[in-house]
Amino acid sequence: MFPRYSANYVTEALADTPVVFIMGPRQTGKTTLVKSLIDKSDKNSWEYITFDDQAQLEIAQSDPVGFIRNLPQKRIALDEVQRIPEIFVSIKQAVDENREPGRFLLTGSANALLLPKLSDSLAGRMESVRLATLSECEIQNKVPTFLNKLLLQEAPSSNDTRIREHLLNRLVVGCFPEPLQRSSERRSAVWYQQYASTLIQRDIRDLTHIDHPDRMLKLLKLTAFYAGKLVNLTELGSKLGLDRLTIKKYMALLEQLFLVEQLPAWHSNEYKRLIKAPKLHSIDTGMMCAVRGLNRECLIKQPEDFGLLLESFVYNELRKQSVWIDEPLSFYHYRDKDKVEVDIIIENAQGDCFAIEVKAAASLKNKDFNGLKRFQNVAGKRFKFGILLYDGDHTSSFGDNLFAVPLGALWA
């Protein structure tokens, strides 16, 4: 079993918070994590219930308040709570009567906090922990240091150099636990295709009614072609025969299921020549490759696709690592009206900015730093550090707080 670095944060939250909610895509290991935490504590003190069990789901739906009140006097683990959002109000009532830490451990394959049926929140009573697909650090069982060094304005380094072959494999196989353990790329692709189809058919219907369920799968496939590109809802809608409001609703559903993310544009009140459109990223490159029919050979022949997938991979890796950082971080992309851009901007709570550009090649030129230098000028004193990640051999300085860093430093 792969180590999950978020486990410690769940344990800490259970020690002082009445409700802990582990949320993330299906098949990322939420149930496995919950059961491992139960196994490490007193098993007899826990009651585990999954709403994937139709009988339990129907009982809870018929009387949510009675369901919670009739639970045994134990710590309760409720799996897949997005299937019955009305249960949150009943949990709130129970917690208000008894605020003992660690009473409820919930998991959800959708962001239940955004569900329209959720009439009341557990604000102040609940802590959320996001469990994404596996990070490269977890896959290789290495302690992540990249973000910590970046925030300390230190240039990371790596002994893993010239890792193009490894990256090709990772982009195609992805980071879900199951396909990682399959025998071939083809078998991994089959898993992703079944996963996407089942998810759309089942979980979307749990969340809301939609008029064109067949087009949700088509939209998911279409987003794979837009990964790393600016979001254009009108263009997406026209390809599916849907108006802007409908496509916006459908995109929100894909985000709610943790299948795609919109990376907002970085903005500044002082600089007006900035593009405001968000960028689109899938949460896993393996799924993107599967729905597009891309394999290793395709990526070798199509360097532009390789570059866009690599950008999504790096963004996802940084987002996963940010969960393990003690300070809150916000993620953006930079693009101005001159079409100068930086792939990822990370901003801390003080407004300090750290810029990351991703380059698939092993060679470097001064012009590769044009985007980072432009952002450095625009951000002014807020700019603290800039890194160009590349498939090279060593970390090198390219000016004031600008460095070229091997891609392997992400998990070194």
C-alpha positions in Angstrom: 0.0 0.0 0.0 1.3 3.5 -0.8 1.9 5.9 2.1 -0.6 8.7 2.4 1.0 11.8 3.9 -2.4 13.3 4.6 -3.1 10.6 7.2 -1.3 12.6 9.9 -3.5 15.7 9.2 -6.7 13.6 9.6 -5.4 12.2 12.9 -4.6 15.7 14.2 -8.0 17.0 13.2 -9.8 14.1 14.9 -8.1 15.0 18.1 -9.7 18.4 18.4 -12.5 18.7 15.8 -16.0 17.1 16.1 -16.3 16.3 12.3 -13.5 15.5 9.9 -14.4 15.3 6.2 -12.0 13.6 3.8 -12.9 14.5 0.2 -11.5 13.7 -3.2 -12.1 11.8 -6.4 -13.4 8.2 -6.3 -10.8 5.5 -6.1 -8.1 7.7 -4.6 -8.0 5.6 -1.4 -10.3 7.5 1.0 -12.0 4.3 2.3 -8.6 2.6 2.6 -7.3 5.5 4.6 -10.3 5.6 6.9 -10.1 1.8 7.6 -6.3 2.1 8.3 -6.9 4.9 10.8 -9.6 2.8 12.5 -7.3 -0.2 12.6 -4.6 1.9 14.3 -7.0 3.0 17.0 -9.4 1.0 19.1 -11.6 -0.8 16.5 -14.4 -1.4 19.0 -14.8 2.3 19.4 -15.7 2.9 15.8 -18.8 2.1 13.7 -18.2 2.1 9.9 -21.1 2.7 7.5 -20.9 3.2 3.7 -23.7 4.9 1.7 -22.6 2.8 -1.3 -24.7 0.2 0.6 -28.1 0.7 -0.8 -29.9 -0.5 2.3 -28.1 2.0 4.5 -28.6 4.7 2.0 -32.4 4.2 1.9 -32.7 4.1 5.7 -30.8 7.4 6.0 -32.7 9.0 3.2 -36.1 8.1 4.7 -35.2 9.6 8.1 -31.8 11.4 8.3 -32.4 12.7 11.9 -33.5 9.3 13.2 -30.6 7.6 11.4 -28.0 9.8 13.2 -29.8 9.7 16.6 -30.0 5.9 16.5 -26.3 5.3 15.7 -24.4 3.5 18.5 -22.5 5.4 21.1 -19.3 5.2 19.2 -17.1 7.2 16.8 -18.8 7.1 13.5 -17.2 6.8 10.0 -19.7 7.6 7.2 -18.4 6.8 3.7 -19.6 8.6 0.5 -21.8 11.2 2.2 -22.3 13.1 -1.0 -25.0 10.6 -1.8 -27.2 12.0 1.0 -26.4 15.7 1.5 -29.3 16.1 3.9 -27.4 14.0 6.5 -25.2 17.1 7.2 -28.0 18.9 8.9 -28.6 15.9 11.2 -24.9 15.6 12.0 -24.8 19.4 12.8 -27.7 18.8 15.3 -25.9 15.9 16.9 -22.6 17.8 17.2 -24.4 20.8 18.7 -25.6 18.5 21.5 -22.2 16.9 22.0 -19.1 18.6 20.6 -16.7 15.8 21.6 -13.7 15.7 19.2 -13.5 13.0 16.5 -17.2 12.0 16.7 -17.7 11.8 12.9 -15.2 10.9 10.2 -16.8 11.5 6.8 -15.6 10.8 3.2 -17.0 12.1 0.0 -16.3 11.7 -3.7 -17.8 15.1 -4.4 -17.4 18.4 -2.7 -20.5 18.2 -0.5 -19.9 21.7 0.8 -21.0 23.0 -2.6 -24.1 20.8 -3.0 -27.3 22.9 -3.5 -29.2 20.6 -1.1 -26.9 21.4 1.7 -29.1 23.8 3.6 -26.8 24.3 6.6 -23.1 24.0 7.0 -20.9 22.6 9.6 -18.8 25.8 9.8 -16.8 25.8 13.0 -17.6 22.2 13.6 -15.8 20.5 10.7 -12.4 20.3 9.2 -11.9 19.2 5.6 -8.9 17.3 4.3 -8.5 16.8 0.6 -7.2 13.4 -0.6 -6.0 13.7 -4.2 -4.6 11.0 -6.4 -1.1 9.8 -5.3 1.7 12.3 -5.5 5.0 11.3 -7.0 6.5 11.7 -3.5 4.0 9.1 -2.2 4.6 6.7 -5.1 8.3 6.8 -4.6 8.0 7.0 -0.8 10.0 10.2 -0.5 9.5 13.1 1.9 8.4 16.2 -0.1 10.7 19.2 0.2 10.2 21.2 -3.0 7.5 23.6 -1.7 9.2 24.2 1.6 12.4 25.2 -0.1 10.6 27.4 -2.6 8.8 29.3 0.2 12.2 29.7 2.0 13.5 31.1 -1.3 16.0 28.3 -1.7 16.6 26.7 -5.1 15.7 22.9 -5.0 18.0 20.4 -6.5 17.8 16.7 -7.6 19.9 13.7 -8.3 17.1 12.4 -10.6 18.1 14.0 -13.9 17.1 13.4 -17.5 13.9 11.7 -16.5 11.9 12.0 -19.7 11.3 8.3 -19.9 9.9 8.3 -16.4 7.7 11.3 -17.1 6.3 9.6 -20.3 5.3 6.6 -18.2 3.8 8.7 -15.4 1.8 11.0 -17.7 0.2 8.0 -19.5 -0.4 5.8 -16.4 -1.4 8.6 -14.1 -1.5 8.6 -10.3 -4.6 6.7 -9.3 -3.6 3.7 -7.1 -5.3 1.0 -9.2 -3.9 1.7 -12.7 -0.4 2.2 -11.2 -0.5 -1.5 -10.2 -1.7 -2.8 -13.6 0.6 -4.7 -15.9 0.6 -2.4 -19.0 -0.4 1.0 -20.3 -3.3 -0.6 -22.2 -4.7 -2.2 -19.0 -4.4 1.2 -17.2 -6.2 2.9 -20.1 -9.1 0.4 -19.8 -9.4 1.2 -16.1 -9.6 5.0 -16.8 -12.2 4.5 -19.5 -14.4 2.4 -17.2 -13.9 4.8 -14.4 -14.9 7.9 -16.3 -18.0 6.2 -17.8 -19.2 4.8 -14.4 -18.6 8.1 -12.6 -20.6 10.1 -15.1 -23.5 7.6 -15.1 -23.7 7.2 -11.3 -22.3 10.1 -9.3 -23.6 12.9 -11.5 -27.1 11.6 -10.9 -26.6 11.6 -7.1 -25.7 15.3 -7.3 -28.4 16.8 -9.4 -30.7 16.3 -12.4 -29.2 17.2 -15.8 -31.0 17.2 -19.1 -28.2 15.7 -21.2 -26.3 13.1 -19.2 -24.8 11.7 -22.4 -23.0 15.0 -23.0 -21.3 15.0 -19.6 -19.0 12.2 -20.8 -18.4 14.0 -24.0 -17.6 17.2 -22.0 -15.1 15.3 -19.8 -13.4 14.0 -23.0 -13.4 17.5 -24.5 -11.8 19.0 -21.4 -8.8 16.6 -21.9 -8.1 18.5 -25.1 -8.2 21.9 -23.3 -5.8 20.9 -20.4 -3.3 23.7 -19.9 -5.3 26.1 -22.1 -7.5 29.1 -21.3 -11.1 28.2 -20.6 -13.6 29.3 -23.2 -17.1 28.3 -22.1 -18.7 29.5 -25.3 -16.4 27.5 -27.5 -16.9 24.4 -25.3 -20.6 24.8 -25.4 -20.7 25.2 -29.2 -18.8 21.9 -29.7 -21.5 20.1 -27.6 -24.6 22.1 -28.8 -25.1 23.6 -25.3 -25.6 27.2 -24.3 -23.2 29.1 -22.1 -25.3 28.7 -18.9 -25.7 25.0 -19.4 -22.0 24.4 -20.1 -21.1 26.5 -17.1 -23.4 24.2 -14.9 -21.9 21.1 -16.4 -18.3 22.3 -15.8 -19.2 23.1 -12.2 -20.4 19.5 -11.8 -17.1 18.1 -13.2 -15.2 20.4 -10.7 -17.5 19.2 -7.9 -16.5 15.6 -8.6 -12.8 16.6 -8.5 -12.3 15.7 -12.2 -11.2 19.1 -13.5 -10.0 22.3 -12.0 -10.0 25.9 -13.3 -6.8 27.7 -12.4 -7.7 31.4 -12.0 -5.6 34.2 -13.5 -3.3 36.2 -11.3 -4.4 39.8 -11.1 -3.0 43.1 -9.9 -4.7 46.4 -9.3 -1.7 48.3 -10.6 -1.3 46.4 -13.9 -4.3 46.4 -16.2 -2.9 44.4 -19.2 -3.7 41.0 -17.7 -5.8 38.2 -19.2 -8.5 37.3 -16.7 -9.6 33.9 -18.1 -8.8 30.8 -16.0 -6.8 27.9 -17.3 -8.2 24.3 -17.3 -6.4 21.3 -15.8 -7.5 17.7 -15.3 -6.8 16.2 -11.9 -5.0 13.3 -13.5 -3.0 13.0 -16.8 -3.6 9.2 -17.0 -7.3 9.9 -17.4 -6.6 12.6 -19.9 -4.5 10.2 -22.0 -7.1 7.4 -21.8 -10.1 9.5 -22.9 -8.0 11.0 -25.7 -6.5 7.7 -26.8 -2.9 8.9 -26.2 -0.2 6.5 -25.4 3.6 6.8 -24.9 4.3 6.7 -28.7 1.8 9.5 -29.3 3.4 11.7 -26.8 6.8 11.2 -28.3 5.5 12.2 -31.7 3.4 15.0 -30.4 5.7 17.2 -28.2 3.0 19.9 -27.8 0.7 17.5 -26.1 3.6 16.2 -24.0 4.3 19.8 -22.9 0.6 20.5 -21.9 0.3 17.2 -20.1 3.5 17.9 -18.2 2.3 21.3 -17.1 -0.9 19.7 -15.7 1.2 17.0 -14.0 3.4 19.6 -12.3 0.4 21.7 -11.3 -1.3 18.7 -9.7 1.9 17.6 -7.9 2.3 21.1 -6.4 -1.4 21.2 -5.4 -1.0 17.8 -3.6 2.1 19.0 -1.8 0.4 22.2 -0.7 -2.0 20.2 1.5 1.1 19.3 3.6 2.2 22.9 4.0 1.2 24.6 7.3 0.4 27.9 5.6 -2.4 28.5 3.1 -1.3 28.9 -0.5 -3.3 30.1 -3.5 -2.6 29.0 -7.1 -2.9 31.1 -10.3 -1.5 31.4 -13.8 -0.1 34.5 -15.4 -0.9 35.8 -18.9 -0.9 39.3 -20.2 -2.2 40.9 -23.4 1.2 40.4 -25.1 0.6 36.6 -24.6 3.6 36.5 -22.2 2.7 33.8 -19.6 3.9 31.9 -16.6 2.4 28.4 -16.0 1.9 28.5 -12.2 2.0 31.4 -9.7 1.9 30.5 -6.0 0.9 33.2 -3.5 1.1 32.9 0.3 -1.2 34.6 2.8 1.1 37.7 2.9 0.8 38.2 -0.8 4.3 37.0 -1.6 4.5 35.4 -5.1 6.5 32.5 -6.4 6.5 31.7 -10.1 7.0 28.3 -11.8 7.4 27.7 -15.5 7.5 24.2 -17.0 9.7 23.2 -19.9 9.8 19.7 -21.3 13.2 20.0 -23.0 16.6 19.5 -21.5 18.3 22.5 -23.1 17.9 26.1 -21.9 18.0 29.5 -23.5 17.8 33.0 -21.9 14.4 33.6 -23.7 12.9 30.7 -21.7 12.9 33.1 -18.8 11.0 35.8 -20.6 7.7 35.0 -18.8 9.3 34.8 -15.4 11.2 38.1 -15.9 8.0 39.8 -17.1 6.1 38.6 -14.1 9.0 39.6 -11.8 8.7 43.2 -13.1 4.9 43.2 -12.9 4.7 41.8 -9.4 7.5 44.1 -8.1 8.3 43.6 -4.4 5.7 40.9 -4.1 7.9 38.6 -6.4 10.1 36.4 -4.2 11.4 33.6 -6.4 11.1 32.1 -9.9 11.8 28.6 -11.1 12.0 27.1 -14.5 11.5 23.4 -14.2 13.3 21.5 -17.1 14.5 18.0 -17.9 18.1 18.9 -17.2 21.0 17.9 -15.0 21.5 20.6 -12.4 20.2 23.7 -10.7 21.5 26.9 -12.2 21.1 30.6 -11.4 19.7 32.8 -14.2 19.7 36.2 -12.5 18.1 37.8 -9.4 16.1 35.0 -7.7 15.6 33.1 -11.0 16.7 29.5 -11.3 16.6 26.6 -13.6 15.8 23.4 -11.7 15.6 19.7 -12.8 12.0 18.4 -12.8 13.1 15.6 -10.5 13.4 18.2 -7.7 9.6 18.0 -7.4 9.9 14.8 -5.5 13.6 14.8 -4.4 
